[in-house]
Amino acid sequence: MLDTDKSFVGQPVLSQILDVIPSSLINKANRKHRANRYYKRLPLRIHVVSLLYGVLSYCNGLRELCEGLLACEGKLLHLGFDKAPARLRYVT
């Protein structure tokens, strides 16, 4: 019989941290600061998850963060991502 508990050893550290942060806290901050008011493609929850990923994987910039998320795109479903955020385009 399989255990349905989500605290198994193979669970990624990022998803364990996100389990500790209640979604009601993120929703409350969203309503208070109206964080999703002008967003087009990156809602607050996905923003928080991607920034936590960047901190835990020692990313030094946004480009490195986006490339890291693209590299593990198949594993992002358990974090709530439909797909990895689009790569940044710089105009020179």
mmCIF file of the C-alpha atoms, coordinates in Angstrom:
data_MODEL
# 
_entry.id   MODEL 
# 
loop_
_atom_site.group_PDB 
_atom_site.id 
_atom_site.type_symbol 
_atom_site.label_atom_id 
_atom_site.label_alt_id 
_atom_site.label_comp_id 
_atom_site.label_asym_id 
_atom_site.label_entity_id 
_atom_site.label_seq_id 
_atom_site.pdbx_PDB_ins_code 
_atom_site.Cartn_x 
_atom_site.Cartn_y 
_atom_site.Cartn_z 
_atom_site.occupancy 
_atom_site.B_iso_or_equiv 
_atom_site.pdbx_formal_charge 
_atom_site.auth_seq_id 
_atom_site.auth_comp_id 
_atom_site.auth_asym_id 
_atom_site.auth_atom_id 
_atom_site.pdbx_PDB_model_num 
ATOM 1  C CA . MET A 1 1  ? 0.000  0.000  0.000   1.00 0.00 ? 1  MET A CA 1 
ATOM 2  C CA . LEU A 1 2  ? 1.382  3.370  -0.978  1.00 0.00 ? 2  LEU A CA 1 
ATOM 3  C CA . ASP A 1 3  ? 1.645  6.155  1.531   1.00 0.00 ? 3  ASP A CA 1 
ATOM 4  C CA . THR A 1 4  ? -0.041 9.342  0.298   1.00 0.00 ? 4  THR A CA 1 
ATOM 5  C CA . ASP A 1 5  ? 2.004  11.548 2.624   1.00 0.00 ? 5  ASP A CA 1 
ATOM 6  C CA . LYS A 1 6  ? 3.953  14.214 0.703   1.00 0.00 ? 6  LYS A CA 1 
ATOM 7  C CA . SER A 1 7  ? 6.942  14.207 3.075   1.00 0.00 ? 7  SER A CA 1 
ATOM 8  C CA . PHE A 1 8  ? 8.948  11.442 1.391   1.00 0.00 ? 8  PHE A CA 1 
ATOM 9  C CA . VAL A 1 9  ? 12.727 11.581 1.129   1.00 0.00 ? 9  VAL A CA 1 
ATOM 10 C CA . GLY A 1 10 ? 12.848 12.096 -2.643  1.00 0.00 ? 10 GLY A CA 1 
ATOM 11 C CA . GLN A 1 11 ? 10.747 15.254 -2.584  1.00 0.00 ? 11 GLN A CA 1 
ATOM 12 C CA . PRO A 1 12 ? 12.721 18.301 -3.791  1.00 0.00 ? 12 PRO A CA 1 
ATOM 13 C CA . VAL A 1 13 ? 13.767 20.849 -1.166  1.00 0.00 ? 13 VAL A CA 1 
ATOM 14 C CA . LEU A 1 14 ? 11.944 23.640 -2.976  1.00 0.00 ? 14 LEU A CA 1 
ATOM 15 C CA . SER A 1 15 ? 8.603  21.859 -2.828  1.00 0.00 ? 15 SER A CA 1 
ATOM 16 C CA . GLN A 1 16 ? 9.180  21.075 0.862   1.00 0.00 ? 16 GLN A CA 1 
ATOM 17 C CA . ILE A 1 17 ? 9.717  24.798 1.530   1.00 0.00 ? 17 ILE A CA 1 
ATOM 18 C CA . LEU A 1 18 ? 6.611  25.679 -0.478  1.00 0.00 ? 18 LEU A CA 1 
ATOM 19 C CA . ASP A 1 19 ? 4.586  23.225 1.595   1.00 0.00 ? 19 ASP A CA 1 
ATOM 20 C CA . VAL A 1 20 ? 5.517  25.254 4.688   1.00 0.00 ? 20 VAL A CA 1 
ATOM 21 C CA . ILE A 1 21 ? 4.354  28.543 3.101   1.00 0.00 ? 21 ILE A CA 1 
ATOM 22 C CA . PRO A 1 22 ? 0.541  28.485 3.070   1.00 0.00 ? 22 PRO A CA 1 
ATOM 23 C CA . SER A 1 23 ? -1.068 29.646 -0.150  1.00 0.00 ? 23 SER A CA 1 
ATOM 24 C CA . SER A 1 24 ? -3.425 31.779 1.919   1.00 0.00 ? 24 SER A CA 1 
ATOM 25 C CA . LEU A 1 25 ? -0.407 33.873 2.965   1.00 0.00 ? 25 LEU A CA 1 
ATOM 26 C CA . ILE A 1 26 ? 0.530  34.473 -0.670  1.00 0.00 ? 26 ILE A CA 1 
ATOM 27 C CA . ASN A 1 27 ? -3.094 35.283 -1.538  1.00 0.00 ? 27 ASN A CA 1 
ATOM 28 C CA . LYS A 1 28 ? -3.335 37.698 1.397   1.00 0.00 ? 28 LYS A CA 1 
ATOM 29 C CA . ALA A 1 29 ? -0.166 39.526 0.295   1.00 0.00 ? 29 ALA A CA 1 
ATOM 30 C CA . ASN A 1 30 ? -1.521 39.582 -3.245  1.00 0.00 ? 30 ASN A CA 1 
ATOM 31 C CA . ARG A 1 31 ? -4.760 41.252 -2.154  1.00 0.00 ? 31 ARG A CA 1 
ATOM 32 C CA . LYS A 1 32 ? -3.026 43.686 0.205   1.00 0.00 ? 32 LYS A CA 1 
ATOM 33 C CA . HIS A 1 33 ? -0.468 44.925 -2.325  1.00 0.00 ? 33 HIS A CA 1 
ATOM 34 C CA . ARG A 1 34 ? -2.544 44.238 -5.457  1.00 0.00 ? 34 ARG A CA 1 
ATOM 35 C CA . ALA A 1 35 ? 0.449  42.360 -6.861  1.00 0.00 ? 35 ALA A CA 1 
ATOM 36 C CA . ASN A 1 36 ? -1.399 40.737 -9.772  1.00 0.00 ? 36 ASN A CA 1 
ATOM 37 C CA . ARG A 1 37 ? -3.016 43.972 -10.886 1.00 0.00 ? 37 ARG A CA 1 
ATOM 38 C CA . TYR A 1 38 ? -0.804 44.621 -13.900 1.00 0.00 ? 38 TYR A CA 1 
ATOM 39 C CA . TYR A 1 39 ? 0.768  41.219 -14.512 1.00 0.00 ? 39 TYR A CA 1 
ATOM 40 C CA . LYS A 1 40 ? 0.613  39.758 -17.987 1.00 0.00 ? 40 LYS A CA 1 
ATOM 41 C CA . ARG A 1 41 ? 2.364  36.408 -17.759 1.00 0.00 ? 41 ARG A CA 1 
ATOM 42 C CA . LEU A 1 42 ? 3.818  35.974 -14.284 1.00 0.00 ? 42 LEU A CA 1 
ATOM 43 C CA . PRO A 1 43 ? 1.377  35.863 -11.353 1.00 0.00 ? 43 PRO A CA 1 
ATOM 44 C CA . LEU A 1 44 ? 2.660  36.396 -7.816  1.00 0.00 ? 44 LEU A CA 1 
ATOM 45 C CA . ARG A 1 45 ? 2.790  32.734 -6.801  1.00 0.00 ? 45 ARG A CA 1 
ATOM 46 C CA . ILE A 1 46 ? 4.887  31.753 -9.837  1.00 0.00 ? 46 ILE A CA 1 
ATOM 47 C CA . HIS A 1 47 ? 7.115  34.783 -9.183  1.00 0.00 ? 47 HIS A CA 1 
ATOM 48 C CA . VAL A 1 48 ? 7.706  33.667 -5.583  1.00 0.00 ? 48 VAL A CA 1 
ATOM 49 C CA . VAL A 1 49 ? 8.454  30.094 -6.644  1.00 0.00 ? 49 VAL A CA 1 
ATOM 50 C CA . SER A 1 50 ? 10.889 31.165 -9.357  1.00 0.00 ? 50 SER A CA 1 
ATOM 51 C CA . LEU A 1 51 ? 12.723 33.540 -6.997  1.00 0.00 ? 51 LEU A CA 1 
ATOM 52 C CA . LEU A 1 52 ? 13.027 30.808 -4.374  1.00 0.00 ? 52 LEU A CA 1 
ATOM 53 C CA . TYR A 1 53 ? 14.381 28.497 -7.067  1.00 0.00 ? 53 TYR A CA 1 
ATOM 54 C CA . GLY A 1 54 ? 16.942 31.160 -7.990  1.00 0.00 ? 54 GLY A CA 1 
ATOM 55 C CA . VAL A 1 55 ? 18.078 31.555 -4.395  1.00 0.00 ? 55 VAL A CA 1 
ATOM 56 C CA . LEU A 1 56 ? 18.373 27.827 -3.761  1.00 0.00 ? 56 LEU A CA 1 
ATOM 57 C CA . SER A 1 57 ? 20.240 27.192 -7.021  1.00 0.00 ? 57 SER A CA 1 
ATOM 58 C CA . TYR A 1 58 ? 22.615 30.151 -6.554  1.00 0.00 ? 58 TYR A CA 1 
ATOM 59 C CA . CYS A 1 59 ? 21.586 31.959 -9.746  1.00 0.00 ? 59 CYS A CA 1 
ATOM 60 C CA . ASN A 1 60 ? 23.472 35.200 -10.336 1.00 0.00 ? 60 ASN A CA 1 
ATOM 61 C CA . GLY A 1 61 ? 21.070 36.799 -12.796 1.00 0.00 ? 61 GLY A CA 1 
ATOM 62 C CA . LEU A 1 62 ? 17.704 36.592 -14.486 1.00 0.00 ? 62 LEU A CA 1 
ATOM 63 C CA . ARG A 1 63 ? 19.108 34.947 -17.583 1.00 0.00 ? 63 ARG A CA 1 
ATOM 64 C CA . GLU A 1 64 ? 20.696 32.206 -15.477 1.00 0.00 ? 64 GLU A CA 1 
ATOM 65 C CA . LEU A 1 65 ? 17.414 31.783 -13.582 1.00 0.00 ? 65 LEU A CA 1 
ATOM 66 C CA . CYS A 1 66 ? 15.368 31.447 -16.788 1.00 0.00 ? 66 CYS A CA 1 
ATOM 67 C CA . GLU A 1 67 ? 17.830 28.979 -18.312 1.00 0.00 ? 67 GLU A CA 1 
ATOM 68 C CA . GLY A 1 68 ? 17.825 26.914 -15.122 1.00 0.00 ? 68 GLY A CA 1 
ATOM 69 C CA . LEU A 1 69 ? 14.032 26.765 -15.116 1.00 0.00 ? 69 LEU A CA 1 
ATOM 70 C CA . LEU A 1 70 ? 14.016 25.799 -18.795 1.00 0.00 ? 70 LEU A CA 1 
ATOM 71 C CA . ALA A 1 71 ? 16.513 23.011 -18.093 1.00 0.00 ? 71 ALA A CA 1 
ATOM 72 C CA . CYS A 1 72 ? 14.221 21.359 -15.541 1.00 0.00 ? 72 CYS A CA 1 
ATOM 73 C CA . GLU A 1 73 ? 10.930 22.180 -17.255 1.00 0.00 ? 73 GLU A CA 1 
ATOM 74 C CA . GLY A 1 74 ? 9.520  18.650 -16.946 1.00 0.00 ? 74 GLY A CA 1 
ATOM 75 C CA . LYS A 1 75 ? 10.004 18.709 -13.186 1.00 0.00 ? 75 LYS A CA 1 
ATOM 76 C CA . LEU A 1 76 ? 8.179  22.010 -12.624 1.00 0.00 ? 76 LEU A CA 1 
ATOM 77 C CA . LEU A 1 77 ? 4.646  20.630 -12.614 1.00 0.00 ? 77 LEU A CA 1 
ATOM 78 C CA . HIS A 1 78 ? 4.797  19.814 -8.895  1.00 0.00 ? 78 HIS A CA 1 
ATOM 79 C CA . LEU A 1 79 ? 5.644  23.480 -8.220  1.00 0.00 ? 79 LEU A CA 1 
ATOM 80 C CA . GLY A 1 80 ? 2.580  24.815 -10.025 1.00 0.00 ? 80 GLY A CA 1 
ATOM 81 C CA . PHE A 1 81 ? 4.209  25.873 -13.303 1.00 0.00 ? 81 PHE A CA 1 
ATOM 82 C CA . ASP A 1 82 ? 2.340  25.170 -16.517 1.00 0.00 ? 82 ASP A CA 1 
ATOM 83 C CA . LYS A 1 83 ? 5.567  25.859 -18.385 1.00 0.00 ? 83 LYS A CA 1 
ATOM 84 C CA . ALA A 1 84 ? 8.859  27.557 -17.659 1.00 0.00 ? 84 ALA A CA 1 
ATOM 85 C CA . PRO A 1 85 ? 8.862  31.370 -17.862 1.00 0.00 ? 85 PRO A CA 1 
ATOM 86 C CA . ALA A 1 86 ? 9.901  32.770 -21.213 1.00 0.00 ? 86 ALA A CA 1 
ATOM 87 C CA . ARG A 1 87 ? 13.534 33.596 -21.765 1.00 0.00 ? 87 ARG A CA 1 
ATOM 88 C CA . LEU A 1 88 ? 14.425 37.249 -21.466 1.00 0.00 ? 88 LEU A CA 1 
ATOM 89 C CA . ARG A 1 89 ? 15.083 39.191 -24.623 1.00 0.00 ? 89 ARG A CA 1 
ATOM 90 C CA . TYR A 1 90 ? 17.355 42.181 -24.483 1.00 0.00 ? 90 TYR A CA 1 
ATOM 91 C CA . VAL A 1 91 ? 17.259 44.941 -27.058 1.00 0.00 ? 91 VAL A CA 1 
ATOM 92 C CA . THR A 1 92 ? 20.715 46.206 -27.915 1.00 0.00 ? 92 THR A CA 1 
# 
